[in-house]
């Protein structure tokens, strides 16, 4: 491993811990993929939710799988909604017809 200008031996047992008082520290992507971030600013409700998730995953893995599928589906739906909203805004901003005239056409 290179540290500054020196090459030093590296042990796989080596652990390096950093702490910060920042609420939401931002690290470069190159750093983020090499480290594990722990957030100790957890509420009792957040801890309860995490523990409930662990117990549910152990006792009913099919429910945990379904929950994960729903999370992915929800994220995809939010992305699709954002794309549709952006498209609507684009159409409205580039349209040469007044919105009132367009809506009148659809009401007939």
Residue pairs with C-beta under 8 A, 6 or more apart in sequence:
1 7
1 8
1 9
1 10
2 8
23 41
27 35
27 37
42 50
53 64
53 67
56 63
56 64
56 67
57 64
92 99
95 102
